[in-house]
Every structure is written in C-alpha cells, then in structure tokens.
Amino acid sequence: MATGYVLINCELGSEEAVISELKSIDGVKEVHGTFGAYDILAKVQSDQVEKLRETITWKIRKIPKIRSTLTLMGIEGQE
C-alpha cells in the first residue's frame, strides 16, 4: 500500500471548502486542518504508487483555492 501525506496551503478563508472537497476524493483517508506553515494535512493511500501520484497531481492539486502542496511519501515496510 502506497501512502502519501500532502501538506497544503490554501487561500485565506477557504480551508473548510478545501477540506470538504478533499474528503470527497477516492483515496483520501484522513484530512486535518493544521496550525503552522501549512493549512491542511491530507493522508492519501492507494494500492499503486502511480495511482497515488495521479490522485495528488490531477485531483488534489487541481482543487480551486489551493495555492501550493508538499507531498511526503511513506516508505513501505517502515510503518
């Protein structure tokens, strides 16, 4: 199972709308609003790394009001 953690910066005041949209995406397992340098943390899982990359690139990063993302990939076997 491939796991990615996506740190998201979004436009001020759009956090709730972005969180709601993230929760509707297949493969997004957890979503949390955060304090600090990033606004939202999303945990994404897929059975294939390629599907995970496509979800992040073509679904998450295309959500309106998202300014930037930083993706951390989990290392399989070190969970």
PyMOL commands that set and color helices and strands:
alter all, ss='L'
color gray80, all
select helices_A, chain A and resi 15-23+49-60
alter helices_A, ss='H'
color red, helices_A
select strands_A, chain A and resi 2-10+28-33+40-46+66-73
alter strands_A, ss='S'
color yellow, strands_A
deselect
rebuild
show_as cartoon
